[in-house]
Amino acid sequence: MSQPTTTAPPTGRHRVVIIGSGFGGLFSARALKHADVDIVLISSTSHHLFQPLLYQVATGILSEGVIAPSIREVLARQRNVTCLFGHVDAIDLATRTITARTLDSTQEYSYDSLIVAAGAGQSYFGNDHFARYAPGMKSIDDALELRGRIFGSFELAELAASSGREQDLSRLMTFVVVGAGPTGVEMAGQIAELSKRTLKHDFRRINSKEAHVVLVDAADQVLPAFGTHLGGRAEARLKQMGVEVQLGAKVVDVDNDGIVIEDKDGQRRRIEALCKVWAAGVQASPLGAQLAEQSGAGIDRSGRVEVEPDLTLPGHPEVFVVGDMISLDNLPGVAQNAIQGGRFAARQIIRRLKGEPTQPAFHYKDKGSMATISRFSAVASIGKAQLSGFIAWLMWLGVHLVYIIGFKSQITTLLHWAVSFLGRGRGERTSTEQQIYARVAIEKLGDRFTPRSGLSPTPPSDQSAVPAPEQERHLSAG
Ligand SMILES: Cc1cc2nc3c(=O)[nH]c(=O)nc-3n(C[C@H](O)[C@H](O)[C@H](O)COP(=O)(O)OP(=O)(O)OC[C@H]3O[C@@H](n4cnc5c(N)ncnc54)[C@H](O)[C@@H]3O)c2cc1C
């Protein structure tokens, strides 16, 4: 690893560093468009990811490019922003610098104001090894891997039926989704639709409609954040679609071939399933813990930083934390919180630079919550209104279309939705071997996998990087 190089500010203007190109990062940068500042937006992904539609990439409705435009392109016309690709490893509040790594090089950036919007990752509640068998839904890599696993399971089932291995069919055609929040409900609903509508004419040996989709959650309700009425509606609709909903069911183990569940009475049982999806639990970026340690701020169980009411760190008015990384007044981990928080932080910086008084507190405007279950069916909670069915689904379509970044992406999305929802086709079913296996293969290489600036990883120095036979089994099946 090279020594850090320090980047000098291009002008003598106030330097704002923004960490993250998600909702918080993008909307804070945009809100600083007319400010007399130099902005460096640094992110470990070179795209802005519209996470709410990840499940549509995983189930073949949308391509990844539509929901993840290049952040450089999105901000191309904003002259005061420089977008850089890098993973921030360290923030030093005392020296006002951050250290970021890009492949094998390290850079340091100094700031006058810092906006930290590094979001949250998947949480496996201390069982990180589950990720190997049950990918989460947080990134484009996750969605593409899941796409490969979902469509791949049907392929393997067809193969098993063709070669007389009927005993494997149940495992290959059982899909378990863990977590009955919006993402889990959306995934379960979409896998059911795939099997019942999209794939029904595509196979010769299996009947795709016989796929068994199971949605499990330790809680007693589907969509707990939506209340019992809408949660009940969503559950009823899922059941109508053939999804088996298992509540009060805690996942205690996951392996290549299935999942172990502990019911409320303490009894354990197993569901044989090759394809598992993890849609339960989030953990804020580890940068939150660094900020908390250095500033004395509290941190909650999900790693979120207890910020001041104006989204700054205690004793550090120059550092704002926004979006999924914050713990404040039970604000939800949703896009609107990140968007509004990012804009608020930007406006505070502008006020300070103009010598105007700043706002003492951030006030979140709740614009409501929505979750879609299947085509033509969604639930929406907006103020006192509790909507479900077709009207809620139309609202869901409209809201998501508005927030997709870029006119091109909006038009493409609309066309793909017409194909998938009015017809039964899905134009984005392509999956490749690398999509399915790359994460596990890189994980197995461990320290031997060293990305280099030349874009070619260092080859492993010995044969130990080659999976042993029992490891291959995980790769080939999962
Ligand atoms: C599958 C799914 C479905 C969702 N559906 C909805 C929905 O329907 N409605 C809704 O309102 N919300 C939804 N959400 C939640 C919503 O997407 C998040 O609340 C929102 O994205 C949070 O914005 P953020 O800016 O805090 O973080 P993110 O959008 O996650 O952005 C974090 C950014 O930080 C970057 N980053 C992370 N670590 C580092 C680092 N160390 N160095 C540099 N960069 C880093 C990442 O690359 C990313 O660009 C969903 C989330 C998921 C995962």
The ligand as a Gaussian input file, in Angstrom:
#p B3LYP/6-31G(d) Opt

LIG

0 1
 C      -33.379000      -2.861000      -0.765000
 C      -33.753000      -1.521000      -0.174000
 C      -35.001000      -0.976000      -0.407000
 C      -35.332000       0.268000       0.116000
 N      -36.564000       0.795000      -0.146000
 C      -36.858000       2.034000       0.292000
 C      -38.093000       2.654000      -0.051000
 O      -38.934000       2.062000      -0.735000
 N      -38.318000       3.927000       0.400000
 C      -37.404000       4.602000       1.133000
 O      -37.628000       5.758000       1.487000
 N      -36.244000       4.046000       1.496000
 C      -35.938000       2.779000       1.087000
 N      -34.742000       2.216000       1.428000
 C      -33.851000       2.935000       2.325000
 C      -33.074000       4.015000       1.587000
 O      -32.535000       3.509000       0.386000
 C      -31.978000       4.530000       2.502000
 O      -32.582000       5.043000       3.663000
 C      -31.142000       5.616000       1.844000
 O      -30.479000       5.087000       0.722000
 C      -30.140000       6.194000       2.826000
 O      -29.369000       7.153000       2.176000
 P      -27.879000       7.436000       2.663000
 O      -27.371000       8.540000       1.814000
 O      -27.852000       7.585000       4.121000
 O      -27.095000       6.086000       2.351000
 P      -26.912000       5.321000       0.997000
 O      -27.940000       5.687000       0.001000
 O      -26.784000       3.892000       1.386000
 O      -25.527000       5.828000       0.449000
 C      -24.323000       5.555000       1.107000
 C      -23.195000       5.942000       0.179000
 O      -21.982000       5.924000       0.895000
 C      -20.992000       5.209000       0.182000
 N      -20.075000       4.682000       1.176000
 C      -20.334000       3.802000       2.157000
 N      -19.243000       3.616000       2.925000
 C      -18.287000       4.413000       2.416000
 C      -16.933000       4.672000       2.766000
 N      -16.356000       4.094000       3.829000
 N      -16.232000       5.520000       2.000000
 C      -16.792000       6.131000       0.933000
 N      -18.075000       5.935000       0.574000
 C      -18.800000       5.099000       1.307000
 C      -21.785000       4.180000      -0.595000
 O      -21.047000       3.724000      -1.703000
 C      -23.006000       4.994000      -0.984000
 O      -22.725000       5.748000      -2.132000
 C      -34.393000       0.965000       0.910000
 C      -33.143000       0.407000       1.156000
 C      -32.818000      -0.823000       0.611000
 C      -31.455000      -1.421000       0.869000

